[in-house]
């Protein structure tokens, strides 16, 4: 398979590639093979090759909201290239529709929509990551969620190639999207409505102000670590447990917002995971509330046994 990857992708394939280069945490061991793709046909070809070789295949977007194991990721790690990050706008009746490539930065969609005077995504100002990552996490803030504006998506399957799923076939939950098995998301469709440009700018400025006041700047991190439990806020629970500033190795609970763990210098995935476990155990003992991770653990992890 290595020879086939070299021949098909050339300089776009790297072997034993450190994934710390590709995550916002700046943490992560090597991928057996890291491949950048530029079309849905290349995605399908990789799906078939991985299936035939019996190796796992995973997608890594911009690398936010993930913690990659120090041991790395086995098999193929696929990076969607810039050709799969275009925004294609069209107007229909009184609404504007956009097909956003899964590799597009979420921030670009938000800013482009605002520049066009379109409302529906103001809450997302400053949310990091790609469109694909935002979909998979049903990213949201300040009462809004990405799912509120989605009308469908384009996925890729090994044999069928491109497949369209309309909104009524999509299943969202709080910080969750139920991705159909063996489907890789290539693009997401949104519908946005015209709004008052001044009101849109004001809402985005308010979201930025609130985000900047709470979230740590200057240290590598992966965003919110835990989901908010029903009727509570994870950060408030963690702060009440006296854990702000708690440190394991190079990983520290932010002293600005307790639901963030920051890499203050050469943190390992094991450091972050140990800190997450300590937080969850402490909050459970104090309040009998089980904190559930919002970030996704990727790669090879030791068994809990």
C-alpha positions as CSV (number, residue, x, y, z in Angstrom):
1,X,0.0,0.0,0.0
2,X,2.9,2.4,0.7
3,X,4.0,2.2,-2.9
4,X,0.5,2.9,-4.1
5,X,0.2,5.9,-1.8
6,X,3.6,7.2,-3.1
7,X,2.6,6.8,-6.7
8,X,-0.9,8.3,-6.3
9,X,-0.3,11.2,-3.9
10,X,3.4,12.0,-4.2
11,X,4.4,14.8,-1.9
12,X,0.9,14.8,-0.4
13,X,1.6,11.7,1.6
14,X,3.9,11.6,4.6
15,X,4.8,8.5,6.7
16,X,5.2,8.6,10.5
17,X,4.0,12.1,10.4
18,X,3.8,13.7,13.9
19,X,0.2,14.8,14.4
20,X,1.4,17.4,16.9
21,X,2.0,19.5,13.8
22,X,-1.7,19.3,12.9
23,X,-3.6,19.9,16.2
24,X,-4.4,23.1,18.1
25,X,-3.2,21.4,21.3
26,X,0.3,20.9,19.6
27,X,0.0,17.3,21.0
28,X,-0.1,14.0,19.2
29,X,2.1,11.0,18.2
30,X,2.7,9.9,14.6
31,X,0.3,8.8,12.0
32,X,1.3,5.7,10.0
33,X,0.4,7.6,6.9
34,X,-0.9,11.2,6.6
35,X,-2.5,12.0,3.2
36,X,-3.9,15.2,1.9
37,X,-6.7,14.8,-0.6
38,X,-8.1,17.3,-3.1
39,X,-11.3,15.6,-4.4
40,X,-14.1,13.3,-3.4
41,X,-12.8,10.8,-5.9
42,X,-9.5,10.7,-4.0
43,X,-11.4,10.2,-0.7
44,X,-13.3,7.2,-2.2
45,X,-10.0,5.7,-3.6
46,X,-8.5,5.9,-0.2
47,X,-11.5,4.3,1.4
48,X,-11.3,1.4,-1.0
49,X,-7.5,1.0,-0.5
50,X,-7.8,1.1,3.3
51,X,-10.7,-1.4,3.2
52,X,-8.8,-3.8,0.9
53,X,-5.6,-3.6,2.9
54,X,-7.5,-4.0,6.2
55,X,-6.2,-0.8,7.7
56,X,-8.2,1.9,9.6
57,X,-8.9,5.3,8.0
58,X,-9.7,8.5,9.9
59,X,-10.2,12.1,9.1
60,X,-8.4,15.0,10.8
61,X,-9.6,18.4,10.0
62,X,-8.0,21.6,11.3
63,X,-7.2,19.6,14.5
64,X,-9.3,21.5,17.1
65,X,-11.4,19.7,19.7
66,X,-9.3,16.6,19.6
67,X,-6.6,15.0,21.8
68,X,-4.4,12.7,19.8
69,X,-2.7,9.9,21.8
70,X,1.1,10.0,22.3
71,X,1.2,6.7,20.6
72,X,-0.3,8.2,17.5
73,X,-2.8,6.9,15.0
74,X,-2.6,3.6,13.1
75,X,-3.5,3.3,9.4
76,X,-4.4,6.3,7.2
77,X,-5.1,9.8,8.5
78,X,-6.8,11.8,5.8
79,X,-6.5,15.6,5.6
80,X,-9.0,17.4,3.4
81,X,-7.1,19.9,1.2
82,X,-8.0,23.4,0.3
83,X,-9.9,22.3,-2.9
84,X,-12.5,20.8,-0.5
85,X,-12.8,24.1,1.4
86,X,-14.6,26.3,-1.1
87,X,-17.8,28.3,-0.4
88,X,-20.3,28.2,-3.2
89,X,-23.2,30.8,-2.8
90,X,-26.5,30.9,-4.5
91,X,-29.7,32.9,-4.0
92,X,-33.2,31.3,-4.1
93,X,-36.3,33.2,-3.4
94,X,-35.6,35.3,-0.2
95,X,-32.9,33.1,1.2
96,X,-29.2,32.6,0.4
97,X,-27.8,29.1,0.3
98,X,-24.1,28.1,0.6
99,X,-22.4,24.8,0.1
100,X,-19.4,24.9,2.3
101,X,-16.6,22.4,1.8
102,X,-15.8,20.4,4.9
103,X,-12.2,21.7,5.0
104,X,-13.3,25.4,5.0
105,X,-12.6,27.2,8.3
106,X,-15.8,27.8,10.2
107,X,-14.7,31.3,10.8
108,X,-14.5,32.0,7.0
109,X,-18.2,31.0,6.6
110,X,-19.2,33.2,9.5
111,X,-17.3,36.2,8.3
112,X,-18.5,35.8,4.6
113,X,-22.1,35.5,5.7
114,X,-21.8,38.6,7.8
115,X,-20.2,40.5,4.9
116,X,-23.2,39.5,2.8
117,X,-25.7,40.8,5.4
118,X,-26.9,37.2,6.2
119,X,-28.1,36.2,9.7
120,X,-28.0,32.8,11.4
121,X,-24.4,32.3,12.3
122,X,-23.6,35.3,14.5
123,X,-23.2,33.0,17.6
124,X,-20.3,31.2,15.9
125,X,-18.0,34.2,15.7
126,X,-14.6,33.0,16.9
127,X,-15.4,29.3,17.0
128,X,-12.3,27.5,15.7
129,X,-12.1,24.5,13.5
130,X,-13.4,23.4,10.1
131,X,-16.9,23.1,8.8
132,X,-16.6,19.3,8.9
133,X,-15.5,19.4,12.5
134,X,-18.2,21.9,13.4
135,X,-20.8,19.5,11.9
136,X,-19.5,16.5,13.8
137,X,-19.6,18.3,17.1
138,X,-22.7,20.3,16.4
139,X,-20.7,23.3,17.4
140,X,-22.4,26.0,19.2
141,X,-22.2,28.9,21.7
142,X,-24.5,31.4,23.4
143,X,-27.7,29.5,22.6
144,X,-26.9,28.8,18.9
145,X,-25.9,25.6,17.2
146,X,-24.5,24.9,13.7
147,X,-27.4,22.4,13.1
148,X,-29.9,25.3,13.1
149,X,-28.7,26.5,9.7
150,X,-27.9,23.1,8.0
151,X,-30.1,21.8,5.2
152,X,-28.1,18.8,4.1
153,X,-24.6,17.4,3.4
154,X,-22.5,15.7,0.7
155,X,-20.8,12.5,1.9
156,X,-18.5,10.0,0.3
157,X,-18.6,6.2,0.4
158,X,-16.1,3.8,-0.9
159,X,-18.3,2.2,-3.7
160,X,-21.1,4.7,-4.1
161,X,-18.9,7.8,-4.3
162,X,-20.8,11.0,-3.5
163,X,-24.1,10.7,-1.6
164,X,-26.4,13.5,-0.6
165,X,-28.2,13.4,2.8
166,X,-31.1,16.0,3.2
167,X,-31.8,17.6,6.6
168,X,-34.5,15.1,7.5
169,X,-32.0,12.3,7.4
170,X,-29.5,14.0,9.8
171,X,-29.6,13.4,13.5
172,X,-28.1,16.0,15.9
173,X,-27.9,16.2,19.6
174,X,-26.1,18.5,22.1
175,X,-22.5,18.7,20.8
176,X,-23.1,15.6,18.8
177,X,-23.9,14.5,15.2
178,X,-24.7,10.9,14.4
179,X,-22.5,10.3,11.3
180,X,-23.7,7.4,9.2
181,X,-21.2,4.5,9.2
182,X,-18.4,4.6,6.5
183,X,-19.4,8.1,5.4
184,X,-16.9,10.9,5.1
185,X,-18.3,14.4,4.9
186,X,-17.1,16.4,2.0
187,X,-19.5,19.5,2.1
188,X,-22.3,20.9,4.1
189,X,-25.3,23.0,2.9
190,X,-26.6,26.0,4.8
191,X,-29.6,28.3,4.4
192,X,-29.3,31.8,5.7
193,X,-31.7,34.7,5.7
194,X,-31.1,38.4,5.0
195,X,-30.7,40.5,8.2
196,X,-29.9,43.9,9.4
197,X,-26.1,44.4,8.9
198,X,-25.8,46.6,11.9
199,X,-27.6,44.1,14.1
200,X,-25.4,41.2,12.7
201,X,-22.2,43.2,13.4
202,X,-23.4,44.0,16.9
203,X,-24.3,40.3,17.7
204,X,-20.9,39.2,16.4
205,X,-19.1,41.8,18.4
206,X,-21.0,40.7,21.5
207,X,-20.1,37.1,20.9
208,X,-16.4,38.0,20.4
209,X,-16.4,40.1,23.6
210,X,-17.9,37.3,25.7
211,X,-15.5,34.7,24.2
212,X,-12.4,36.8,24.6
213,X,-13.4,37.5,28.2
214,X,-13.6,33.9,29.1
215,X,-11.3,31.8,26.9
216,X,-7.6,31.5,27.3
217,X,-5.5,33.2,24.7
218,X,-1.9,32.6,23.9
219,X,-1.7,28.9,25.0
220,X,-2.4,25.9,22.7
221,X,-5.7,24.3,23.7
222,X,-8.5,22.2,22.1
223,X,-11.5,24.3,23.2
224,X,-13.9,23.3,25.9
225,X,-12.9,20.0,27.5
226,X,-16.2,18.8,28.9
227,X,-19.8,19.2,27.8
228,X,-22.1,21.2,30.0
229,X,-24.3,18.9,32.1
230,X,-28.0,19.6,32.0
231,X,-28.8,22.7,34.0
232,X,-25.1,23.4,34.9
233,X,-21.9,24.7,33.4
234,X,-18.8,22.4,33.4
235,X,-16.5,25.4,34.0
236,X,-18.4,26.5,37.1
237,X,-18.3,23.0,38.5
238,X,-14.6,22.6,37.9
239,X,-13.9,26.1,39.4
240,X,-16.0,25.3,42.5
241,X,-14.0,22.2,43.0
242,X,-10.9,24.4,43.4
243,X,-9.2,23.0,40.3
244,X,-8.3,26.2,38.4
245,X,-4.6,26.2,37.9
246,X,-4.2,22.5,38.6
247,X,-1.3,21.1,36.6
248,X,0.0,17.7,35.4
249,X,3.2,17.9,33.5
250,X,2.8,20.5,30.8
251,X,-1.0,20.5,31.0
252,X,-2.8,23.0,33.2
253,X,-6.5,23.9,33.9
254,X,-6.8,27.5,32.7
255,X,-6.9,30.1,35.4
256,X,-9.1,32.1,33.0
257,X,-11.8,29.5,32.3
258,X,-11.8,26.2,34.2
259,X,-13.3,24.2,31.3
260,X,-10.1,24.7,29.3
261,X,-6.9,22.7,29.6
262,X,-3.9,24.5,28.1
263,X,-0.5,23.3,27.0
264,X,1.9,25.4,28.9
265,X,5.0,23.7,27.6
266,X,5.7,20.3,26.1
267,X,2.5,18.7,27.4
268,X,1.8,15.1,26.4
269,X,-1.6,13.6,25.7
270,X,-1.1,11.5,28.8
271,X,-0.7,14.7,30.9
272,X,-4.0,16.0,29.5
273,X,-5.8,12.7,30.0
274,X,-4.7,12.4,33.6
275,X,-5.8,15.9,34.3
276,X,-9.2,15.2,32.6
277,X,-9.6,12.1,34.8
278,X,-8.8,14.0,37.9
279,X,-11.3,16.7,37.1
280,X,-14.1,14.2,36.4
281,X,-13.4,12.2,39.5
282,X,-13.2,15.3,41.7
283,X,-16.5,16.8,40.4
284,X,-18.2,13.4,40.7
285,X,-17.1,13.1,44.4
286,X,-18.1,16.7,45.1
287,X,-21.5,16.9,43.3
288,X,-22.3,13.4,42.0
289,X,-22.3,14.9,38.5
290,X,-20.6,13.0,35.7
291,X,-18.7,15.2,33.3
292,X,-18.6,13.9,29.8
293,X,-15.7,14.9,27.5
294,X,-16.5,17.3,24.6
295,X,-13.1,16.8,23.0
296,X,-12.6,13.5,21.1
297,X,-9.8,11.2,22.1
298,X,-8.1,10.0,18.9
299,X,-5.5,7.2,18.3
300,X,-4.2,4.4,20.5
301,X,-5.0,4.7,24.2
302,X,-4.2,2.3,27.0
303,X,-7.1,0.2,28.3
304,X,-8.7,1.4,31.5
305,X,-8.4,-2.1,32.9
